[in-house]
Amino acid sequence: MTRTRAKKPPVEPGLIPAPGGLLDWRDASRFDRWQDRPCALCDQPTPMRSHTGEPVHKSCAESWITANPTEARLGRFASDVQAGRRRGDDQA
C-alpha cells in the first residue's frame, strides 16, 4: 500500500500593505529550503517565494510595492492570510 501526500494548496494572498509597509510572510511555503533561485527583482539568489511561487526577497517585494503602488493593488505581492492572529504577535 502506498501513501500519497495531498499537495498543499498555494498560499492564499491576504492584504497588500500600504507603500512603505511590511509584508507578513509567515507561512512555511514562502521558503524553499532546497533551492535558491534568482530574485525576480534584483537577480540575487533567494529561497523566498511570493504567494504565486515567484522567487523574490521580502525586502525587494516591499520596495517594489512602495515604488509601484498602483500595480501593487493587483496583488503581485501580498501578505499571508492571518487566521486567529493573537494580539502582540507582530512581526518587526
N, CA and C atoms as an extended XYZ file, in Angstrom:
276
Properties=species:S:1:pos:R:3:atomname:S:1:resname:S:1:resid:I:1 pbc="F F F"
N         0.849       -1.173        0.000 N   MET     1
C         0.000        0.000        0.000 CA  MET     1
C         0.903        1.246        0.000 C   MET     1
N         0.662        2.144       -0.905 N   THR     2
C         1.455        3.369       -0.974 CA  THR     2
C         0.608        4.544       -0.530 C   THR     2
N         1.269        5.398        0.164 N   ARG     3
C         0.600        6.625        0.615 CA  ARG     3
C         0.913        7.735       -0.358 C   ARG     3
N        -0.072        8.521       -0.644 N   THR     4
C         0.166        9.709       -1.470 CA  THR     4
C        -0.089       10.919       -0.609 C   THR     4
N         0.823       11.835       -0.707 N   ARG     5
C         0.661       13.081        0.051 CA  ARG     5
C        -0.258       14.009       -0.706 C   ARG     5
N        -1.178       14.576        0.005 N   ALA     6
C        -2.039       15.579       -0.610 CA  ALA     6
C        -1.203       16.833       -0.833 C   ALA     6
N        -1.230       17.330       -2.038 N   LYS     7
C        -0.444       18.521       -2.340 CA  LYS     7
C        -1.058       19.717       -1.632 C   LYS     7
N        -0.213       20.425       -0.919 N   LYS     8
C        -0.669       21.593       -0.179 CA  LYS     8
C        -1.046       22.693       -1.173 C   LYS     8
N        -2.226       23.303       -1.007 N   PRO     9
C        -2.603       24.369       -1.931 CA  PRO     9
C        -1.664       25.567       -1.776 C   PRO     9
N        -1.535       26.380       -2.842 N   PRO    10
C        -0.671       27.557       -2.729 CA  PRO    10
C        -1.185       28.504       -1.642 C   PRO    10
N        -0.309       29.354       -1.177 N   VAL    11
C        -0.671       30.306       -0.125 CA  VAL    11
C        -1.749       31.245       -0.652 C   VAL    11
N        -2.774       31.413        0.136 N   GLU    12
C        -3.837       32.335       -0.250 CA  GLU    12
C        -3.384       33.754        0.072 C   GLU    12
N        -3.438       34.668       -0.913 N   PRO    13
C        -2.976       36.025       -0.631 CA  PRO    13
C        -3.916       36.756        0.318 C   PRO    13
N        -3.312       37.564        1.155 N   GLY    14
C        -4.071       38.387        2.086 CA  GLY    14
C        -3.998       39.845        1.676 C   GLY    14
N        -3.711       40.699        2.628 N   LEU    15
C        -3.695       42.136        2.381 CA  LEU    15
C        -2.410       42.590        1.693 C   LEU    15
N        -2.537       43.616        0.917 N   ILE    16
C        -1.381       44.276        0.307 CA  ILE    16
C        -1.055       45.445        1.223 C   ILE    16
N         0.162       45.507        1.745 N   PRO    17
C         0.476       46.599        2.672 CA  PRO    17
C         0.511       47.946        1.965 C   PRO    17
N         0.308       48.990        2.725 N   ALA    18
C         0.434       50.345        2.184 CA  ALA    18
C         1.884       50.562        1.767 C   ALA    18
N         2.124       51.424        0.784 N   PRO    19
C         3.517       51.711        0.405 CA  PRO    19
C         4.351       52.048        1.641 C   PRO    19
N         5.498       51.418        1.769 N   GLY    20
C         6.351       51.609        2.937 CA  GLY    20
C         6.040       50.644        4.068 C   GLY    20
N         4.939       49.873        3.926 N   GLY    21
C         4.560       48.911        4.958 CA  GLY    21
C         5.294       47.603        4.784 C   GLY    21
N         5.148       46.727        5.761 N   LEU    22
C         5.834       45.436        5.743 CA  LEU    22
C         4.878       44.314        5.365 C   LEU    22
N         5.371       43.376        4.566 N   LEU    23
C         4.621       42.167        4.254 CA  LEU    23
C         4.726       41.197        5.422 C   LEU    23
N         3.688       40.431        5.649 N   ASP    24
C         3.671       39.421        6.697 CA  ASP    24
C         3.723       38.064        6.001 C   ASP    24
N         4.927       37.504        5.891 N   TRP    25
C         5.133       36.224        5.209 CA  TRP    25
C         5.560       35.186        6.225 C   TRP    25
N         4.614       34.606        6.954 N   ARG    26
C         4.932       33.624        7.987 CA  ARG    26
C         4.742       32.183        7.530 C   ARG    26
N         3.979       31.972        6.468 N   ASP    27
C         3.704       30.620        6.016 CA  ASP    27
C         4.995       29.938        5.572 C   ASP    27
N         5.176       28.693        5.975 N   ALA    28
C         6.407       27.954        5.654 CA  ALA    28
C         6.597       27.759        4.153 C   ALA    28
N         5.511       27.785        3.380 N   SER    29
C         5.644       27.595        1.937 CA  SER    29
C         6.293       28.804        1.253 C   SER    29
N         6.491       29.868        1.987 N   ARG    30
C         7.198       31.038        1.448 CA  ARG    30
C         8.695       30.782        1.321 C   ARG    30
N         9.169       29.704        1.910 N   PHE    31
C        10.605       29.420        1.965 CA  PHE    31
C        10.892       28.085        1.291 C   PHE    31
N        11.732       28.098        0.268 N   ASP    32
C        12.144       26.874       -0.417 CA  ASP    32
C        13.479       26.439        0.178 C   ASP    32
N        13.445       25.449        1.038 N   ARG    33
C        14.674       25.046        1.727 CA  ARG    33
C        15.609       24.235        0.847 C   ARG    33
N        15.183       23.879       -0.353 N   TRP    34
C        16.003       23.054       -1.236 CA  TRP    34
C        16.731       23.834       -2.317 C   TRP    34
N        16.173       24.968       -2.746 N   GLN    35
C        16.771       25.637       -3.902 CA  GLN    35
C        16.612       27.152       -3.838 C   GLN    35
N        17.748       27.846       -3.935 N   ASP    36
C        17.713       29.296       -4.119 CA  ASP    36
C        17.540       29.561       -5.610 C   ASP    36
N        16.736       30.534       -5.935 N   ARG    37
C        16.563       30.941       -7.328 CA  ARG    37
C        16.762       32.446       -7.406 C   ARG    37
N        17.072       32.988       -8.573 N   PRO    38
C        17.287       34.432       -8.694 CA  PRO    38
C        16.010       35.215       -8.390 C   PRO    38
N        16.154       36.238       -7.572 N   CYS    39
C        15.033       37.123       -7.244 CA  CYS    39
C        14.518       37.764       -8.529 C   CYS    39
N        13.199       37.832       -8.673 N   ALA    40
C        12.586       38.420       -9.861 CA  ALA    40
C        12.875       39.914       -9.978 C   ALA    40
N        13.302       40.537       -8.880 N   LEU    41
C        13.516       41.983       -8.895 CA  LEU    41
C        14.985       42.386       -8.869 C   LEU    41
N        15.844       41.610       -8.175 N   CYS    42
C        17.256       42.022       -8.057 CA  CYS    42
C        18.247       41.001       -8.619 C   CYS    42
N        17.776       39.845       -9.034 N   ASP    43
C        18.588       38.768       -9.606 CA  ASP    43
C        19.559       38.098       -8.626 C   ASP    43
N        19.534       38.438       -7.346 N   GLN    44
C        20.368       37.763       -6.344 CA  GLN    44
C        19.632       36.499       -5.877 C   GLN    44
N        20.343       35.438       -5.507 N   PRO    45
C        19.691       34.197       -5.080 CA  PRO    45
C        18.832       34.397       -3.832 C   PRO    45
N        17.704       33.708       -3.805 N   THR    46
C        16.812       33.781       -2.643 CA  THR    46
C        16.030       32.483       -2.492 C   THR    46
N        15.813       32.045       -1.240 N   PRO    47
C        14.938       30.904       -1.008 CA  PRO    47
C        13.471       31.340       -0.838 C   PRO    47
N        13.222       32.639       -0.795 N   MET    48
C        11.872       33.157       -0.557 CA  MET    48
C        11.016       33.072       -1.829 C   MET    48
N         9.697       32.879       -1.631 N   ARG    49
C         8.757       32.803       -2.741 CA  ARG    49
C         7.517       33.640       -2.419 C   ARG    49
N         6.970       34.268       -3.448 N   SER    50
C         5.705       35.001       -3.279 CA  SER    50
C         4.570       33.981       -3.194 C   SER    50
N         3.338       34.444       -2.983 N   HIS    51
C         2.207       33.523       -2.896 CA  HIS    51
C         1.956       32.796       -4.212 C   HIS    51
N         2.482       33.311       -5.318 N   THR    52
C         2.338       32.642       -6.612 CA  THR    52
C         3.551       31.782       -6.946 C   THR    52
N         4.537       31.707       -6.039 N   GLY    53
C         5.722       30.904       -6.267 CA  GLY    53
C         6.864       31.650       -6.931 C   GLY    53
N         6.687       32.942       -7.148 N   GLU    54
C         7.735       33.765       -7.777 CA  GLU    54
C         8.883       33.964       -6.786 C   GLU    54
N        10.129       33.665       -7.180 N   PRO    55
C        11.253       33.890       -6.263 CA  PRO    55
C        11.502       35.380       -6.068 C   PRO    55
N        11.470       35.821       -4.820 N   VAL    56
C        11.651       37.247       -4.529 CA  VAL    56
C        12.000       37.425       -3.055 C   VAL    56
N        12.926       38.317       -2.774 N   HIS    57
C        13.223       38.682       -1.386 CA  HIS    57
C        12.039       39.477       -0.840 C   HIS    57
N        11.741       39.277        0.415 N   LYS    58
C        10.654       40.022        1.057 CA  LYS    58
C        10.935       41.524        0.989 C   LYS    58
N        12.173       41.923        1.240 N   SER    59
C        12.524       43.349        1.206 CA  SER    59
C        12.405       43.914       -0.213 C   SER    59
N        12.742       43.117       -1.221 N   CYS    60
C        12.589       43.575       -2.609 CA  CYS    60
C        11.107       43.774       -2.935 C   CYS    60
N        10.268       42.833       -2.486 N   ALA    61
C         8.831       42.949       -2.724 CA  ALA    61
C         8.259       44.194       -2.033 C   ALA    61
N         8.705       44.463       -0.807 N   GLU    62
C         8.225       45.650       -0.089 CA  GLU    62
C         8.666       46.932       -0.797 C   GLU    62
N         9.888       46.956       -1.299 N   SER    63
C        10.371       48.126       -2.045 CA  SER    63
C         9.590       48.301       -3.345 C   SER    63
N         9.275       47.179       -4.007 N   TRP    64
C         8.514       47.242       -5.252 CA  TRP    64
C         7.117       47.806       -4.996 C   TRP    64
N         6.486       47.385       -3.899 N   ILE    65
C         5.155       47.903       -3.553 CA  ILE    65
C         5.212       49.416       -3.343 C   ILE    65
N         6.262       49.893       -2.665 N   THR    66
C         6.418       51.328       -2.423 CA  THR    66
C         6.611       52.088       -3.737 C   THR    66
N         7.396       51.524       -4.650 N   ALA    67
C         7.689       52.192       -5.921 CA  ALA    67
C         6.557       52.059       -6.941 C   ALA    67
N         5.692       51.053       -6.777 N   ASN    68
C         4.622       50.787       -7.749 CA  ASN    68
C         3.270       50.615       -7.054 C   ASN    68
N         2.776       51.641       -6.353 N   PRO    69
C         1.552       51.460       -5.558 CA  PRO    69
C         0.319       51.107       -6.391 C   PRO    69
N         0.230       51.608       -7.610 N   THR    70
C        -0.936       51.303       -8.443 CA  THR    70
C        -0.925       49.839       -8.862 C   THR    70
N         0.210       49.364       -9.374 N   GLU    71
C         0.320       47.969       -9.788 CA  GLU    71
C         0.229       47.023       -8.595 C   GLU    71
N         0.654       47.492       -7.430 N   ALA    72
C         0.628       46.655       -6.225 CA  ALA    72
C        -0.800       46.243       -5.876 C   ALA    72
N        -1.765       47.066       -6.220 N   ARG    73
C        -3.164       46.736       -5.914 CA  ARG    73
C        -3.647       45.513       -6.688 C   ARG    73
N        -2.921       45.120       -7.725 N   LEU    74
C        -3.284       43.919       -8.485 CA  LEU    74
C        -2.854       42.647       -7.761 C   LEU    74
N        -2.056       42.808       -6.700 N   GLY    75
C        -1.734       41.686       -5.819 CA  GLY    75
C        -0.535       40.847       -6.210 C   GLY    75
N         0.427       41.420       -6.910 N   ARG    76
C         1.624       40.641       -7.239 CA  ARG    76
C         2.294       40.117       -5.969 C   ARG    76
N         2.420       40.968       -4.976 N   PHE    77
C         2.983       40.576       -3.684 CA  PHE    77
C         1.960       40.937       -2.610 C   PHE    77
N         1.651       39.981       -1.743 N   ALA    78
C         0.661       40.218       -0.697 CA  ALA    78
C         1.080       39.481        0.561 C   ALA    78
N         0.520       39.909        1.674 N   SER    79
C         0.766       39.229        2.947 CA  SER    79
C        -0.005       37.921        2.979 C   SER    79
N         0.344       37.060        3.921 N   ASP    80
C        -0.396       35.825        4.139 CA  ASP    80
C        -1.707       36.162        4.837 C   ASP    80
N        -2.716       35.330        4.611 N   VAL    81
C        -3.968       35.458        5.343 CA  VAL    81
C        -3.680       35.068        6.779 C   VAL    81
N        -4.102       35.872        7.721 N   GLN    82
C        -3.846       35.593        9.140 CA  GLN    82
C        -5.134       35.157        9.822 C   GLN    82
N        -5.266       33.859       10.048 N   ALA    83
C        -6.428       33.336       10.758 CA  ALA    83
C        -6.082       33.222       12.231 C   ALA    83
N        -6.931       33.737       13.064 N   GLY    84
C        -6.737       33.613       14.509 CA  GLY    84
C        -5.495       34.301       15.035 C   GLY    84
N        -5.160       35.426       14.482 N   ARG    85
C        -3.978       36.142       14.931 CA  ARG    85
C        -4.183       36.681       16.333 C   ARG    85
N        -3.156       36.555       17.157 N   ARG    86
C        -3.238       36.999       18.551 CA  ARG    86
C        -2.656       38.394       18.708 C   ARG    86
N        -3.158       39.106       19.666 N   ARG    87
C        -2.633       40.432       19.995 CA  ARG    87
C        -1.187       40.293       20.469 C   ARG    87
N        -0.352       41.192       20.035 N   GLY    88
C         1.040       41.165       20.444 CA  GLY    88
C         1.887       40.213       19.612 C   GLY    88
N         1.307       39.653       18.558 N   ASP    89
C         2.013       38.698       17.698 CA  ASP    89
C         2.479       39.404       16.434 C   ASP    89
N         3.150       40.516       16.601 N   ASP    90
C         3.560       41.344       15.456 CA  ASP    90
C         4.931       40.963       14.941 C   ASP    90
N         5.093       41.118       13.648 N   GLN    91
C         6.392       40.888       13.013 CA  GLN    91
C         7.100       42.213       12.907 C   GLN    91
N         8.344       42.253       13.256 N   ALA    92
C         9.081       43.518       13.196 CA  ALA    92
C         9.916       43.587       11.960 C   ALA    92
